[in-house]
Amino acid sequence: MGGVTNDRMYHRAAGFVEAQQIWLMGVLVAYACKQVLHFSHNDFMMAMRADLTPLLGNTGLWVVKNYMTRHAEKGNEDKKKRARVVLEII
């Protein structure tokens, strides 16, 4: 049984996400929606590889969906549309 099943130091399941990590993913979603979508292709690919890798998974999809839902409830169509584009890219 390797370290994949449990984090032995803190005795919690592997893949445990703390509040600070969720906050960071929220910051990354906002960064992706505001800036990364306007980059040139080379800069966009570099940002996807270097900066936005935490979003490339199920948790990232969940965070983007929540971001999109929150802005849909607020009535901010522009941010909702940008989040939908980021969701499609991921």
ABEGO torsion letter per residue (X at the ends): XBAAABBAAAGBBBGBBBAAAAAAAAAAAAAAAAAAAABBAAAAAAAAAAAAAAABBAAAAAAAAAAAAAAAAAGBAAAAAAAAAAAAAX
